[in-house]
Amino acid sequence: MSKDALKGPLPVILALPVLALLQVTLQDHDFLIYLTSLVGVNVILAVSLNIVNGMTGQFSIGHAGFMAVGAYSGGKLSLEMKDYALSFLPHVVSDQISFMLAILVGGAAAALCGFIVGLPSLRLKGDYLAIVTLGFGEIIRVIVQNTEAFGRALGLSGIPQSSSLAMILFWVFLTLLVAKRIADSSHGRSLWAIREDEIAAEAMGVNTTGYKVRAFVISAFFAGVAGVLFAHFVPIINPGSFTFVKSMEVVVMIVAGGLGSTTGSVVAAVFLTLLPEGLRSAFSRLDDPSLAQKVDQIRMPIYGLLLVAIMLLRPQGIFGTHEIWDRWKKKPKGAT
């Protein structure tokens, strides 16, 4: 498919029937749907963070904070609207419209927070953004943990389970499409220039602060969308789901996949999300069933060992800054 085709609505039109068919095919496999939904949410988080950390060369470690903003704002809106419906539409359609509204509100709330956090901090150099985003994530977690409207430490329950596999995969596709279009655009070339040498980019007339803030807002928006999707397929959301550990999991995914590589982020997100389930399944076959319950305790050390191995064997990550479709590019005439 050419770049011109990617710029139009054709990819979205082609994706819709495929996603609907996939939803129908897997509708009787609840665990598989749950696992695929979890993978989809992590892919959205990884690809969106890659726009900031990979393409722009910044270092944000508070992505779970933006996910929490989306999850709680969208979840709270759905709780308030669950007893209302559009009378002139079928109940299922009305519910999906309300769900889409919750997604947009959650994404917009996260994007607004991204703008508020990013505008002052992205003017700074070095690792200040990492410190600011870390503080933001902890502030959000403490706020929801001490706010009665958000259920305090117990979290929010009773959120309508409106999220479907097709809807999650649609947003995965949309996130990938936006990341691809940004990377191929003049805006993306400015982001790459900032990543390689911010001083040189400024000397060439690039408004580095403006581009970094826009990338940060787009990244925060999709993190908020991931949070809303997550809140609508799990029974309950609580502050423990959006800790610093969650932010670091997403950072691990994009570093392992290759900073700047969208497909690398996807591959790493899929692998690292399925890894705990694979370990749990392997341990469950051993004589000591209690080992299966310790998967979550050993997951982070395994992540750490994996990072050490990748940094030693392939410091640029699995794909580096390349994409999987670069392998199929036509060679110039005369090339061997």
N, C-alpha and C positions, 0 to 999 in steps of 0.2 A: 504494500500500500504506500502510495507516495505521500510526501509531506503535505501537499495541497489537499489530499483527501483527509488527512488527519486534522486539518484546520476547520473542516466543515462538520455538519451534524451526522455524517454518514456512520462514523464509528459507534456513536450512541444508538443509532437506529438499528444497526446490525447486532449490537450487544443485547438489546432488550429481549428478542425472542430466544436467544441462547440461554440467557439467565432464567427466563420463565420455564424453559424446558428442563433446565437443571433443577429448579425448584420442584417441579412435578416428579422428576425421577427420584429425588432423594427424600420426598416428603414423609416416607414411612421409616426413615432411619434417624431417629432423634439424636442419638449420640454423635453420629457422623455430622449431622447438621450443626450441633453445638460446637464440635471441634473445628469444623470448617468456618463457622462464624467467628470463633476466637482467633483463628489464623487470619481471617479477613480484617478484623480490628487491628491486629498487630501489624499487618502489611500497611494499612492506612497510616498508622503511627510512624512506622519506619520510613516510608516513602516521604511523608510530610516533613519529618525531621531532617531527612537527607537534603531537602531544599535549602535549609539553613546551614547545617553542619557540613554537608557535602558540596553543594553547588556554590555556596557563598563563603565557605571557609570559616564560619563562626563556630562557637561551641556552646550550645544550649544543653543544659542537663535538668531542665524542669518541665519536660514535655508532659509528664503525668499531671502537672498542675492544670494545664490547658485541657487535658482530657477530663479532669474532675469538674472544671467549670462547665464543659459541655454536658457531662453526665448529669450533674445536679440541676442545672438550669432546664435542660430538656426533660429530665425525669420529673421535676416538680411541675412543669407545664402540663405534661401528660396526666399527672395525678389530678390536677385541677380540672382538666378537660374530659376526663374519662366518663363522666356522667352526662356529657353533652354530645349531640350528634347532629349532622345536617339532615333535616327531615326529608329533603327532596332527593337524597341519594341513598343507595343501599348501605346497610350498616358497615359492611366490610370496606367499602370505598370511603365512607366517612372517617373510619378509623385510620385508614392509610393517609388520608389528607391531614388529619390531626398529627399523625406520626411524622409526616414530612415537615409540617410546621415546627414540631419540636426539634427536628434535626437542624433546620435552618436557624432557629432561635439559639440552640446550643452552640452551633458553629459560629454564629454572629457574636454571641457573648464571649466565646474564647478568642475570636479575632479582635474584639475590642480590648480585651485584657492584653493580648499580644501587642497591640498598638500602644497601650498605656505603658507596658513594661519595656517594649523595644525602643520607643522614641528617645527616651533619655539615655538608656544603657548602650544602644548601638552607636552612639557618638563616641564612645570610649574605645580604647585599644586594648589588645591583650586578652586576658581571661576574665575581664570584668563581667562580660555577658554571662559566663558560666556561674559566677557568684550570684548575680542578680536573679537568674532563672531558678537557681537552687533555692534562694530565699523565697521567691514567688511561690514555688511548689509547696514549700513548707507552710507559708502563710495561708494558702488556700486550704490545705489539709487541716490546719488548726481552726480556721474559720468554720468549716463544715462540721468539724468535730464538736464545736461548742455552740452551734446554732440549732435551736429547737425546731425551726422550720425544715431543716435538712436532716432531722432525726438524730442529731448528735453522734455519738460513737456507734450507736446501733445502726445508723444509716437509713436510707429510704427503702421501704418495701411497698409492695402493691402496685408498682409501676406496670402499666399494661404491657404484656409481652407481644408488642406489635411488630417487633423486628423479625424479618424473614431472611432466609438465605439469599434470595434473589435481591432484596434491598441492600444487604451488606455487600454482596459481590458487585452490585451496581456502583456503590460508592468506592469500592476498591478500584473498579475500572475507571471511574471518573478521576480518582486521585492519580492513577497512573497516567491517564490522558493529559491531565493538567501539568504534571511533572514533565512529561515528554514535550508538550508544547512550549513550556517555559525553557527547557534546555535547548530547543531548536530556534528560539526567538532571539531578537536583538536584546531583549531584557535578560535572557539567559546568558548571552555572551557577556553582558555587563557583570552579571553575577560571577561568571568564571574569571573575569578579569580581576574582580575584587578578591576572589580566592587566591589567585596567583600572586598579585602584588597590589595591595590597596593604595599605596602611595602613587604607583605608576598609573593606576586607574583614575585617581583624582587628577593627576597631571594631564590626562587625556580628556578631562572634562566630564567624567562620570560622577554623578551625584551619589557618592557611595552610601551616605546615610539614608537617603531616600530609597535606594534599591534594597539595602539591608532591611529596612523597616517593612517594605512591601513583602519581601520574602518571608520575614518573620510573621507577618499578619496572615499570609496564605497558609503557612505551616501551622499556626495556631488554629485557624479555622478548621482544617481537616482533623487536627487533634480533637477539637471539640465535637466534630461529627462522629469520630470514632468513639468518644465518650457517650454520646447519645445512643448510638447503636448498641454499645456494650450494656448500657443501663436498661435497654428494652429486650434483652434476651437472657439476662441473669435474674434470679429471684430477688436479689437485694444488692444494693450498692452501699458501701461504707467507706470511711476514710482509709481503711487498710488496703483498699484496692488501688490507691493512687499515691503511694509513698515514693520516696527517693529511689527505692529498689526498682520500681516499675519504670521510672525514668531511665535508670541505668540499663535495664533490659533493652530498651529501645536503642540506646546509644551503642550497646554491644552489637545489636543487629546491623546497624549501618556501618560500624567499624569492621565487623566480620565480612560483610558483603562488599565493602569497598566504598570509601567516602566519595560521593559524587556519582555512583552507579545506581540507577533506579532498579535495574534488574538484580543487582547484587543485594540491595535492601530487601527485595521480595524473596529471593532464595534464602537469605539468612533468617528472615522473619518466619518463613514457613518451617525451616529446619529447627530453629530454636524454640518455636511454639510446640512442635510435635515431639521434641526431644524428651520432655518430662513424661509424656504419655508412653513413649517407647520404653523409657527406663522403668516406669511403673509396671508396664506389661511384662518386661523381662524379669523384674524382681518378684512379681506375683507368681512366677513359675518356680521359684526357689522354695526350699523347705520352710523358710522363715517368712510367713506372710507379713510380718511387721515391717520388713524391709520396704515393702511397697508404700507404706505410710511415711517413709523418710525421704521420699523423692524430692519434696519441696525443700527439705533441709540441705540436700546435697546439690540442688540445681545450681545455686549461685557459685559454689566452688568449681563445678563443671564448666560454667560459663567462664570463670576466671582462667581455668586451665586452657580452655579453648582459645581465649584471647591471647594468652601467652604463646601458645603454639602457633597461632596465626601471625603474631607479631614477629616471631622468630623465623618462621618458614616463608611467610608471604606478608610482609609489612603493609603492602598496599591493599590488602583484603582479597577476597575471592576474585572479584572482577576488576579491582583497581578503580579507575575512572571510566572504564569501558562498559558498553551495554552488550547484551547477548546478540542483538541484531547486527552489531558491527561485524560479526563473523560472516554475515551473508551479503555484505556490500560487494558490489561488482568491482573486480580488479581493473585497473587502467589497462588499456590496450598495450600489448607488448610485455606486460608484467608476467613473471613466472610464479 
